[in-house]
Amino acid sequence: MNYEDIKRHFENTPPPKEVDWTPWAKITDTQVFLKSCYTTIRNFNGPIDRCPAWWHLRDFYILMKKTAQPSGESLQEIQDEENTPQGASETLQAV
């Protein structure tokens, strides 16, 4: 899973406007949050795995997948995405 895949996912299935991410973090406008992540990732100079916005976007994606109704994707596939190294660095460098 890379940045472009996650962006396409959220374009096709937008998250709710507000999300209680953790007891201490609430996103009041998920579209603003996502745009901020996309912009920061696109402008980050360095390895993608060192970009805080990449980790926020990835964690948010995983949260949304876990809380959504399973649509053919098993819990094991979601857990595999959590543990798989990102291939986004090649994608971002090419952009």
Helices and strands as residue ranges (DSSP letters): H 3-12, E 19-22, E 25-27, H 30-43, G 48-50, H 52-67, H 75-83, H 88-94
